[in-house]
């Protein structure tokens, strides 16, 4: 179960990075605030990954206490 949670967080970070990499290759810019399409999805994936990790750490700390 623990490995599955880490894998899901890693996949979320990886997808966010791949979206920005595709934008850099095609458009030539990593992150452009005026463009809403790619940035929205990449920030959503990064936030999902952080949320998964923070939720897992919070739950794990609560069970160990």
C-alpha positions as CSV (number, residue, x, y, z in Angstrom):
1,X,0.0,0.0,0.0
2,X,2.8,2.4,0.9
3,X,4.6,1.8,-2.4
4,X,1.4,2.4,-4.3
5,X,0.9,5.8,-2.7
6,X,4.5,6.8,-3.5
7,X,4.1,5.6,-7.1
8,X,0.9,7.6,-7.5
9,X,2.7,10.7,-6.2
10,X,5.7,10.1,-8.5
11,X,3.4,9.6,-11.5
12,X,1.7,12.9,-10.7
13,X,5.0,14.7,-10.6
14,X,6.2,13.0,-13.7
15,X,3.1,14.0,-15.6
16,X,3.4,17.6,-14.5
17,X,7.0,17.6,-15.7
18,X,6.2,15.9,-19.0
19,X,3.5,18.6,-19.7
20,X,6.1,21.4,-19.2
21,X,8.7,19.5,-21.2
22,X,6.3,19.2,-24.1
23,X,5.6,22.9,-23.9
24,X,9.3,23.7,-23.9
25,X,10.0,21.5,-26.9
26,X,7.1,22.8,-28.9
27,X,6.8,26.5,-27.8
28,X,10.2,27.1,-26.4
29,X,9.1,28.3,-23.0
30,X,8.9,26.2,-19.8
31,X,6.3,28.2,-18.0
32,X,4.4,31.2,-19.4
33,X,1.9,32.8,-17.0
34,X,-0.2,34.3,-19.9
35,X,-0.8,30.9,-21.3
36,X,-3.4,29.1,-19.2
37,X,-3.7,25.7,-20.9
38,X,-0.5,23.8,-20.1
39,X,0.3,25.6,-16.9
40,X,-3.1,24.8,-15.4
41,X,-2.6,21.1,-15.9
42,X,1.0,21.0,-14.8
43,X,0.3,22.9,-11.6
44,X,-2.7,20.6,-11.0
45,X,-0.5,17.5,-11.3
46,X,2.2,19.0,-9.1
47,X,-0.4,19.9,-6.5
48,X,-1.9,16.5,-6.6
49,X,1.5,14.9,-6.0
50,X,2.2,17.2,-3.1
51,X,-1.3,16.6,-1.6
52,X,-0.8,12.9,-1.8
53,X,2.5,13.0,-0.1
54,X,1.4,15.5,2.6
55,X,-1.8,13.5,3.3
56,X,0.3,10.3,3.6
57,X,2.8,11.9,6.0
58,X,0.0,13.3,8.1
59,X,-1.8,10.0,8.3
60,X,1.4,8.1,9.0
61,X,2.3,10.5,11.8
62,X,-1.1,10.2,13.3
63,X,-1.0,6.4,13.4
64,X,2.5,6.3,14.9
65,X,1.5,8.5,17.8
